Amino acid sequence: MRNISIIGAGQAGLQLGFGLLKAGYKPTVYSDMTPDQILNSSGRPVTIQFGPSLRLEEELDLRFWRENRYCEVQDVYFSVFSPEGEKLVDVNTNFDKAAQSIDLRMKFGRWLEEFERWGGKVVIEKCTIDSMERMTPESDLIVVAAGRGQFMDLFEIDESKMEFEQAQRQVAMFYADKCDLHRQLEGLPDVRQRQVTRYSVINGVGEVMMAPYLTRSGVEKQYIQFEAIPGAGMDIFNRDEDVGAQYEKAKNWLKQHQPLIYQLVEESTTAPENEWVFGKIPPTVRKPVAYLPSGKAVFGVADAVIVNDPVIAQGLNGASKWMGLLLKQIIKHGEKPFTSDWMQSCFDEYWETGQFNNKLTNTALRGPGPLQFKILKAASKNERLAHMFLNCLGEAYKLDPWYWNEVEADRLLDQYGELDS
Ligand SMILES: Cc1cc2nc3c(=O)[nH]c(=O)nc-3n(C[C@H](O)[C@H](O)[C@H](O)COP(=O)(O)OP(=O)(O)OC[C@H]3O[C@@H](n4cnc5c(N)ncnc54)[C@H](O)[C@@H]3O)c2cc1C
């Protein structure tokens, strides 16, 4: 049986580790933190995970929170506002399969604990290139799943797959309490029985997204994520200021510029932890194969190679689907050597669909253009189209080609009876 070393105990590393374990392999996961340290760490986001990637976790029996209604998000309300606060478009639907919204510290802390309990080998170590060299004699394959900002000198940038050279947003995610995500939806049937995510594009200014989520203590709170275009007015956040004070500042900004969004957070405060996730995230694609000084090829996956701004929630969803595919590729490869050509071909197969996560994210970062507006407006009047469109968030490749091609978009709108209506 092959020896597979996985560096990083996040979405990619652990999902792949569990998959290999279930397939009879004996993978080793290297984590820079113990389960308790992960659970008590700061600076980890809450993520929305869509149906297609949740199915992969279900196949591996990893959805420990499945029965917990606090982490389920059934409906999505997507709106576009003018910079002056006027609502321009509203597109709403339910997800085919409820999305999951959860504090990643709880998810990965529990997963790492379970991985060991299920017979996986865990080594607590902050890996370096030297440690990878040390693993080399006993590893048939080294998978680097150490996330964003790690091993950046090891994996070469691939500009041919990138649209931006710099970060396009100032990102500030707050853990909040007492947001009212059902506000303004009162007329809709049974709406308060359903969990909703609110996604607001503020044209030329940025985005504000909110969703309920399951906290580490097992109760429901909400997160609110500001994606501010630098220099466009909403980039008011500062790493060095108190989180609570910044949250009040953000609320005041909404009150002044976006009163309809403000209504959702009017009564809210930051959750007791008084924490946030803050930064700028340059969208980057790297080459997936790197070589250690000894010449050994290692395989980079997920955020170690492809980093998307979280503006439209593609990172973890993409990582999960990539690992679903990689698991099959490893099993299919049997006892053959894991060469750099094999790694590259595995990546290429993922990129055939994975590239559309980046394309959707980059389109969101540029802001909806006339074509996307036309589609959004049509979807705002047509429930079937809205449903199909918003469910593509979990399978961005299904937006191709019509989300980016006028002729194809018209063909699609015609099918839905919305052309020129
Ligand atoms: C504010 C914000 C909001 C986001 N929201 C969403 C969302 O709603 N939906 C979505 O799909 N994506 C979202 N993302 C992106 C998502 O979190 C990442 O894409 C995803 O977690 C990447 O998975 P990964 O396994 O590559 O890395 P990670 O999940 O970051 O895991 C990497 C792991 O490696 C460990 N590690 C790092 N260095 C070492 C080392 N040297 N040795 C050993 N271990 C190491 C880390 O501790 C970590 O546990 C968001 C990101 C941010 C910043």
The ligand as an ORCA input file, in Angstrom:
! r2SCAN-3c Opt
* xyz 0 1
  C     -12.802     35.654      5.180
  C     -12.858     34.391      4.381
  C     -14.109     33.839      4.068
  C     -14.194     32.687      3.305
  N     -15.438     32.192      2.989
  C     -15.547     31.124      2.187
  C     -16.842     30.594      1.847
  O     -17.878     31.094      2.299
  N     -16.877     29.515      1.018
  C     -15.757     28.941      0.499
  O     -15.877     27.987     -0.284
  N     -14.522     29.392      0.837
  C     -14.388     30.460      1.663
  N     -13.146     30.903      2.028
  C     -11.944     30.188      1.530
  C     -11.660     28.894      2.309
  O     -11.538     29.146      3.681
  C     -10.376     28.266      1.768
  O     -10.385     28.262      0.371
  C     -10.218     26.796      2.244
  O     -10.217     26.726      3.642
  C      -8.919     26.243      1.654
  O      -8.693     24.931      2.124
  P      -7.187     24.389      2.299
  O      -7.322     23.020      2.817
  O      -6.415     24.653      1.081
  O      -6.547     25.352      3.390
  P      -6.955     25.563      4.902
  O      -8.383     25.192      5.118
  O      -6.510     26.938      5.231
  O      -6.084     24.504      5.696
  C      -4.669     24.536      5.698
  C      -4.189     23.860      6.963
  O      -2.780     23.689      6.921
  C      -2.229     24.011      8.165
  N      -0.837     24.409      7.936
  C      -0.390     25.569      7.418
  N       0.944     25.570      7.334
  C       1.364     24.383      7.790
  C       2.644     23.788      7.947
  N       3.750     24.444      7.596
  N       2.721     22.537      8.469
  C       1.603     21.860      8.832
  N       0.348     22.379      8.705
  C       0.239     23.619      8.181
  C      -3.111     25.133      8.682
  O      -3.066     25.267     10.081
  C      -4.468     24.685      8.201
  O      -5.116     23.887      9.144
  C     -13.021     32.049      2.833
  C     -11.760     32.575      3.160
  C     -11.684     33.727      3.929
  C     -10.332     34.273      4.283
*
